[in-house]
């Protein structure tokens, strides 16, 4: 069970850095919540493997 939560709010992120950050959080057993604040179409859920993704669009 994951005891810590990491909340990430994005706006036009560098997808490579974001994926690396979420992968590191997952390796440290931290629950990653991504608040996707990208104005157009949002992030592809296959690219970013967060535990929970909330899209504002």
C-alpha positions as CSV (number, residue, x, y, z in Angstrom):
1,X,0.0,0.0,0.0
2,X,1.3,3.4,-0.9
3,X,1.4,5.8,2.1
4,X,2.5,9.0,0.3
5,X,0.8,11.0,-2.4
6,X,2.6,13.1,-5.0
7,X,0.4,15.7,-6.8
8,X,1.6,17.1,-10.1
9,X,-0.1,20.0,-11.8
10,X,0.8,20.4,-15.5
11,X,0.5,23.2,-18.1
12,X,2.4,22.5,-21.3
13,X,4.9,20.1,-19.7
14,X,7.9,18.5,-21.1
15,X,6.5,15.0,-21.5
16,X,9.8,13.3,-21.2
17,X,10.6,15.0,-17.8
18,X,7.0,14.3,-16.6
19,X,7.2,10.6,-17.5
20,X,10.6,10.3,-15.7
21,X,9.2,12.1,-12.6
22,X,6.2,9.8,-12.4
23,X,8.3,6.7,-12.9
24,X,10.6,7.8,-10.0
25,X,7.5,8.3,-7.8
26,X,6.2,4.9,-8.7
27,X,9.6,3.2,-7.9
28,X,9.6,4.9,-4.4
29,X,6.1,3.6,-3.8
30,X,4.4,7.0,-3.9
31,X,0.9,7.4,-5.3
32,X,1.1,9.8,-8.2
33,X,-1.9,12.0,-8.9
34,X,-1.6,14.1,-12.1
35,X,-3.8,17.2,-12.6
36,X,-3.7,17.6,-16.4
37,X,-4.2,21.3,-17.1
38,X,-3.3,21.3,-20.8
39,X,-5.6,23.5,-22.8
40,X,-5.9,21.3,-25.9
41,X,-6.7,17.5,-26.0
42,X,-4.7,16.7,-22.8
43,X,-1.9,14.1,-22.3
44,X,-2.1,10.7,-23.8
45,X,-2.7,8.3,-20.9
46,X,-0.5,5.7,-22.6
47,X,2.5,8.1,-22.4
48,X,2.1,9.1,-18.7
49,X,1.6,6.3,-16.3
50,X,0.1,8.1,-13.2
51,X,-2.0,6.3,-10.7
52,X,-4.7,8.8,-11.1
53,X,-5.2,11.4,-13.8
54,X,-7.6,14.3,-13.6
55,X,-8.0,16.3,-16.8
56,X,-9.3,19.9,-16.8
57,X,-8.8,20.6,-20.5
